Amino acid sequence: MPRVRIDAHQIQQVLINLMLNAIQAMDGGGTLTIRTFLENEGGVGIEVRDTGGGIRESHRKKIFDPFFTTKSEGTGLGLSISIKILESHGATMDVISEEGAYSVFAVHFPRGKGHDV
């Protein structure tokens, strides 16, 4: 994999948030898969996939909004902070979800952009 320039602590925060969300979505058990992959033009992708209940279609456009949550004890800030961190690195995040089946959060880092490690 090529190297990408990131702030490791900030990206760690993003990945922990994505993994915790995935684990919480699988409250009855399931599979959490994390993989890296090569992007077009030399970037790097990281995918967090779960076999939880998926995201309701009516919620998909709101999940990155500050304070939006479906959890009884959540603040609704995790994904909104995560997307801001990624944007500051020149990165993007895609979400694919099938209600009742799975969710995939894919982070895309361009080559050579972002912060020093």
ABEGO torsion letter per residue (X at the ends): XBBBBBBAAAAAAAAAAAAAAAAAAAAAEEBBBBBBBBBBGGBBBBBBBBABAEBBAAAAAAAABBGBBABAABAGAAAAAAAAAAAAAGBBBBBBBBBGABBBBBBBBBBGBEBBX
